[in-house]
Structures are given as structure tokens and as C-alpha cells.
């Protein structure tokens, strides 16, 4: 009976440690899943590189946050190319993904892509 118990405990412990280290066999760094994030900011216009919003950081300083992409459903509701929306306050729900690329010299770089998935006027 004691031997059976020890075998079962050993197998469970082996499975636990094997499964907990399972992610070392996968290249998790290529998987970029981020939860939805929220930012409250004032729309500051659209440039070639993205949509800019001004927000206050934790120290009360104004900062600019740029979104490189916007879901089509958001653009249907809010035409961010229209200057009428500049200085409008929004609650912005967005996601961030990291895209890896290699330049002509073989150097790897990571680009953060911020995508607006929901906008609400404040």
C-alpha cells in the first residue's frame, strides 16, 4: 500500500514539474498576446505614422500616445481623419502587439503596434 502511494505521488510530482516547464520547449517570445488596455486622452490628429492622443501620465505631465492602427468598426463610428474631432476627449480601448523584423544587415528589431479597438467620447 505504501509503495503504491509513493508511486502515485512520484508520478504526480513528475507530471507537475514536466508541465510547468513545458513552455521552455516552445518559443513563447514569438507569441504576443496582450489584454485590452484603456487610456483616457484628447485626440490630437492624424499623421502619416498614426493617430495621436494627448494624456496625462502619473506625474501629471502631458504625453503623446500614437496608435498605428484602428479597427474599421471604430472608423465607421468616428472619422478620425476629420479635424472636427481634434480636442475631443475619449476613452480608448486598445491592444498592443509586437512585430519582429530583420533589416538588410540582419539585425532584428521589434516594433510595437497599438491598435484602437473601441472609442467612447468622454
VENKALIN-V930007 format. One record per residue. N is the residue number from 1. RES is the residue in one letter. PSI is psi in radians with two decimals (none if undefined). OMEGA is omega as a letter, one per 20 degrees, with the letter a starting at -180 (NA if undefined). Layout:
# VENKALIN-V930007
N,RES,PSI,OMEGA
N,RES,PSI,OMEGA
This chain:
# VENKALIN-V930007
1,X,-0.77,r
2,X,-0.66,a
3,X,-0.73,r
4,X,-0.74,r
5,X,-0.77,r
6,X,-0.66,r
7,X,-0.79,a
8,X,-0.78,r
9,X,-0.71,r
10,X,-0.75,r
11,X,-0.77,r
12,X,-0.77,r
13,X,-0.72,r
14,X,-0.78,r
15,X,-0.73,r
16,X,-0.88,a
17,X,-0.59,r
18,X,-0.80,a
19,X,-0.58,a
20,X,-0.44,r
21,X,0.17,a
22,X,-0.63,a
23,X,-0.23,r
24,X,-0.34,r
25,X,-0.28,r
26,X,2.67,r
27,X,1.39,a
28,X,-0.42,a
29,X,-0.38,r
30,X,-0.16,r
31,X,2.08,a
32,X,1.36,r
33,X,2.14,r
34,X,2.50,r
35,X,2.82,r
36,X,2.41,a
37,X,2.76,a
38,X,2.43,r
39,X,2.40,r
40,X,2.17,a
41,X,2.99,r
42,X,2.25,a
43,X,2.31,a
44,X,0.14,r
45,X,3.03,a
46,X,2.32,r
47,X,3.08,r
48,X,-0.55,a
49,X,-0.13,r
50,X,-3.00,a
51,X,2.19,a
52,X,2.40,r
53,X,2.45,r
54,X,2.32,r
55,X,2.88,r
56,X,2.24,r
57,X,-3.08,a
58,X,-0.38,a
59,X,0.13,r
60,X,0.17,r
61,X,2.45,r
62,X,2.32,r
63,X,2.72,r
64,X,2.31,r
65,X,2.24,a
66,X,2.34,r
67,X,2.18,a
68,X,-0.33,a
69,X,2.67,r
70,X,2.35,r
71,X,2.54,a
72,X,-0.64,a
73,X,-0.56,r
74,X,-0.75,a
75,X,-0.47,r
76,X,-0.63,a
77,X,-0.70,a
78,X,1.96,r
79,X,1.62,a
80,X,-0.13,r
81,X,-0.22,a
82,X,2.18,a
83,X,-0.19,r
84,X,-0.53,a
85,X,-0.16,r
86,X,2.39,a
87,X,0.18,r
88,X,2.37,r
89,X,2.37,a
90,X,2.69,r
91,X,2.07,a
92,X,2.15,r
93,X,2.25,a
94,X,2.91,r
95,X,2.74,r
96,X,2.25,r
97,X,2.76,r
98,X,2.17,r
99,X,2.26,r
100,X,2.44,r
101,X,2.78,r
102,X,2.22,a
103,X,-3.14,a
104,X,-0.34,r
105,X,-0.01,r
106,X,0.15,r
107,X,2.34,r
108,X,2.41,r
109,X,2.75,r
110,X,2.27,r
111,X,2.24,r
112,X,2.20,a
113,X,2.01,r
114,X,2.20,a
115,X,2.16,r
116,X,2.19,r
117,X,-0.25,r
118,X,2.42,r
119,X,2.40,r
120,X,2.23,r
121,X,2.49,r
122,X,none,NA
